[in-house]
Amino acid sequence: MKSKIKVLAAVTLSALSLTTFAGVKDQALANETKAVEARFAKADKNGDGKLTLDEAKSGMPLVAKDFSKIDVDNKGYVTLDQVKAALTAGTAHVAANVSSATASATGAK
């Protein structure tokens, strides 16, 4: 009986830990998404919801670096959804660096 209680306790603690980790991870992703949205909006000089390569170069240089990979339809611009997808998918430098660049730009660590 005691061993069943110990196992149940261990399983419960593991489940709680995973739930807490998932919550922290979800919050971090939400914060990162808000930061990327803010940087995108600031870089989008004409407010059309699209970043040209020039806008990306001046406002989101890491997006500019992989612009052709993000602009998969070769339209000459990227949207916020495309930038978010690149971040989620891990497109080259974008996923690795947008977060740290955003943190640097916002003063976060």
C-alpha positions in Angstrom: 0.0 0.0 0.0 2.8 2.4 0.9 4.6 1.7 -2.4 1.4 2.5 -4.3 1.1 5.8 -2.5 4.7 6.6 -3.2 4.3 5.8 -6.9 1.1 7.9 -7.0 2.8 10.8 -5.3 5.8 10.6 -7.7 3.4 10.5 -10.7 1.4 13.4 -9.3 4.6 15.5 -8.7 5.9 14.7 -12.2 2.6 15.7 -13.8 2.6 19.0 -11.8 6.2 19.7 -12.8 5.3 19.1 -16.4 2.3 21.3 -16.2 4.3 24.1 -14.5 7.0 23.8 -17.1 4.5 23.9 -19.9 3.0 27.1 -18.3 6.3 28.8 -18.1 7.2 27.8 -21.7 3.8 29.1 -22.9 4.3 32.4 -21.1 7.8 32.7 -22.6 6.4 32.1 -26.1 3.7 34.6 -25.5 6.2 37.2 -24.4 8.5 36.5 -27.3 5.5 36.7 -29.7 4.5 40.1 -28.3 8.1 41.3 -28.6 8.3 40.2 -32.3 4.9 41.8 -33.0 6.2 45.1 -31.5 9.4 45.0 -33.5 7.6 44.2 -36.7 5.1 47.0 -36.2 8.0 49.4 -35.6 9.9 48.2 -38.6 6.8 48.5 -40.8 7.3 52.1 -41.6 4.3 52.6 -43.9 2.0 50.4 -41.7 0.8 48.2 -44.5 1.4 45.0 -42.5 4.3 43.9 -44.7 8.0 44.3 -44.4 10.1 45.0 -47.5 13.7 44.0 -47.5 14.6 47.6 -46.9 12.2 47.9 -43.9 13.6 44.6 -42.6 17.2 45.8 -43.0 16.5 48.9 -40.9 14.1 47.4 -38.3 14.7 43.7 -38.1 18.1 42.9 -39.5 18.0 39.2 -38.6 14.8 38.9 -40.7 16.5 40.7 -43.5 19.4 38.3 -43.3 17.1 35.4 -44.1 14.5 37.4 -46.1 14.6 35.1 -49.1 13.9 32.1 -47.0 11.0 33.7 -45.2 9.6 35.3 -48.4 8.8 31.8 -49.9 6.5 33.2 -52.6 9.1 35.8 -53.7 6.6 38.7 -53.3 9.2 41.1 -52.2 7.8 41.4 -48.7 7.2 39.3 -45.6 4.2 39.4 -43.3 4.1 39.1 -39.5 2.6 35.6 -39.9 5.6 34.6 -42.1 8.1 36.0 -39.6 6.3 34.1 -36.7 6.3 30.9 -38.8 10.0 31.3 -39.5 10.6 31.8 -35.7 8.5 28.7 -34.9 10.0 26.6 -37.7 13.5 27.6 -36.8 14.4 29.2 -40.2 18.2 29.7 -40.1 19.2 32.7 -38.1 15.7 34.0 -37.4 14.8 31.4 -34.7 18.2 31.5 -33.2 18.6 35.2 -33.0 15.2 37.1 -33.1 14.7 36.4 -29.4 18.1 37.6 -28.3 17.9 40.6 -30.6 14.4 41.4 -29.2 15.7 41.0 -25.7 18.6 43.4 -26.5 16.3 45.9 -28.1 13.8 45.9 -25.2 16.5 45.6 -22.5 15.2 42.2 -21.3 17.5 39.3 -20.4 
